[in-house]
Amino acid sequence: MRIDVLTAFPKILQDPLDESILKQARSRIGLEIHLRDIRDYATDKHRTIDDTPYGGGPGMVFKPEPLFDALEAIFRQTGDRTDARVIFPSPQGRLFSQEIAQEFAEIPHLVFICGHYKGIDQRVIDTWVSDELSIGDYVLSGGEIPALLMIDGIVRLIPGAINDLASAQTDSFQDGLLDCPYYTRPESYRGMAVPEVLLSGHHQKIAEWRLAQRIEHTRIKRPDLYQQFLEKEKEQLKKKSDAKQKK
């Protein structure tokens, strides 16, 4: 996979992208991450990348010329836009999810445009952006932190990026439920003991306990996801019932 990030503040991203799983993925699976400073594509001596919005109002907007030039430079280098997705982190976008992370983990080329201030010229979005994604109903200073969050969520799902892909595939949200609690040594700590079932060695009972915990955690912490889970369970039961009647 290749990831390009257009940003006016590359230092925000440099250190986090060179740590932990992201660093590991770059050496293990040949992940390429390229940070491109949008100011490098400005055409004036002051390296201007923003201007006031037409129609008036407060704030500044990223100009189209540097972003168009940067994107064109990327695709001149890679040679193809067909298999690429251009992502604009924005509070107006659809909510980033585990499902989207899984989808993007299979895309060979991702490009992130990190806006700032009031955003970017709409003509950039209309011409280039394939996915406008939000990380929640709140506003941050720029798109760098949302882009970093999404990159981390996507990369860890690529086979080979982490030691045990099965671990990532059992995380919260992979099947619509939150994850279960986990315990490690010591067996007892300050009067708090590890649940006996986890010490039993009985794999089926452990699996049943973990599923029950996941369901209960989801019911308490995320009632919205719990209702979706119940609806899916009803649909599956109905399908099984219909199949039996046909036989």
N, C-alpha and C positions, 0 to 999 in steps of 0.2 A: 504494500500500500504506500501511496505517496500522499502527504498532506501539505498543502500550502496555506499559510496564514498571512493575510494582508492586515497590517496594523500600523498605527502611528506611534505605538509604544511597545516595541519588541522586547524591552527589558522586563516587562511584566510577565512575559511568557518564557524567557530564556532559561531561567533556573528550574522552574517546575517541569519543563519538558526534558530536562536532563537528569531527572531523578526517578527512582523506583521503577515501576512497571513500564513507563514510557521510555526510559533509558534502556531498560532490558529489551524491549521490543525492537529498538533500533539496532541492537547488536544481534539479537536472536533471529528475527524474521526479516531483517533488511528494511524495516520501516523507515521511510524518508520523511522528515519534517523540515520544511523550509519556511523561515520567517522572512517576510518581505516588508521593509519599511515603506509605507505609502509615500513618505516625503521624498524618497529616491526617484519618484516618478513625477514630481512637480516640475514645472517648466520655467519658473521664475527664480531669481537669485535668493529670494526669501523662503523658498521651498513651501509655498502656500498650498495648503490642501483643503481649506475650508473658506466659506464665505457666508454672508447674511442671506436669509431665505427671501425669495421673491414673495411679494405680498405683505412683507413686514413681519413683525413679531420678534420675540427674544430668541437668543441662541444662534448657533452657527451650524452649517450643514457641510458635509464633505462634498467637494466638487467632483463632477463626473470624470474630468480628464485624467487625473492621476490613477483613478481606479480602473478606468477603461484600459489605459496604457499598461498597468500592472497585470491585469487579467489577460490581455493579449500577449504579453511577454511570457506569462506562464504557459499558455497553450501553444505558443510558438515553440517553446522548449519541449513540451510533452507531445505535441503533434496531434492531439485528438481530444475533443470535448465529449465524444459519444459516451464514454464510460465514466465521466466525471459528474460530481454533484457540487454545485456552488451554494454554500450555506451562509445565510445572513442571520446571526443571532439578533433577535429583536423581541421586545415584549408583545409585539403584535402578531407574532408567529404562532403556529400550532405548538402544543406543549411537547417538549423533548421527553421521550419515554424509553424504557428498556426495549420495547419493540422496534423503535426507530434505531436505537443503538445496534441492535442485532442486524437490522437491514443494512445499515451503513458499514458494518464490519465486513461486508462482502463486496463493497464498492472499491475499485482499485485506486481511485483518485478523488480526494476531497479537498475543496478549497473553502476556507473560511474568510469572510470579509468582516472585520471588526470595526463597527462604527463608533462614533463618539459624539458628544454634544447632542444636537437634535437628530442626528442620524446621517444618512447618506442620500444623495440626489436620487429621486425616484427612477430616473432613467437607467441608473445602474441596476436597480432591482428588476425593472421591466426587461432589460436586455440580458442580464447574466444570471440572476439568482433563480435557482431551482427549488430551494427549500428555505423558507423563513421560519426559524425555530425559536421558541421561548423556553426559558428554564423556570418560569414562574411569573405570577402576577405582581411583579415589582420592577423597579427600574434601577439599573446600575449605571456607573459613570461611562462604561464602554463595553464593547463586545468581547474583550480579551478574556475575562474570567468565565463567561458563558462558553466561549470557544474551547477554553482549556478543560472545562467540566465535560463538555461533549466529547472531546478528543479522548480523554481518559476513559469515559464510559464505553466508547466505541472500540478503542485499541485493545482493551483487556479481553474482548470477546473474540479477537482474531486467534485462530489456533496457533500455538507456539509462543504467544506473547507472555503468558504466565505459565508457571510450572504445571498447574493442574487445571485444565479447561473445565473439567467436571465441577470444580469448585465454583467457577463463575456461573456455570449453568444451573446451579442450585441456589443462587442468590435471590434476594427479594425481587419480586416483580417478574421473574422469568416465566412463571405460570399463573400470574395474577394474584399470588399470595405473598405476604411478607415472610421473611425467614424465621426459623425457630431459634431459641436461645442455645448458646454453646457454652461448654465448660471444659476446663483443662486442669492439670495438676496445680495444687494439691487437691486430694479428694475431699478434704474438709478444711475450711478456712474461716476462722473466727466464728465457729458455730454454724456456719452455712455449709451444708453437704451437697454434693453432686447428686441429682436424682438417681435412685437405685437402678432404674431401667437402663440407664446409660452405662452402668457397670455390669450388666447382666450378661453381655456377649450374645444376647438373643437378637439377631439382626431384624427379624420381622417385627418384634415388639418395639425395638428402637425406632424403626421406620414409622410404625403406627403412632408412637408417642410424638415424634417430630412433626408428623402431618397434623395431629390434633393440636399441637402447640402453634403451628403456623396458622391454622384456621382461627384459633382463639385470639392470637395476636392481631390478626387482620380484622377480626370482628371488633376488637376493642379500639385499636389504633386507627384503622382505616375502614369505617363502616361503608364507605362508598365502594371500595374494592370487595368488601365482604358480600354486598348485595349482588355485585357482578358475578362473584364466585357462585353464589346460590342460584342465580339465573342460569349459569352455564351447567351446573349440576342438574337442574330441572330439565334442560334441553337434552342432556346426555341420557337421562333416565327415560325421557319420552322417546328418543330414538331407539333405545334398547327395547322398550315396550312395543313400539311399532314394528320393529324387526321380528320380534317373537310372534306377533299376531299374523304377520305375513307368512311365517313358516307353518 
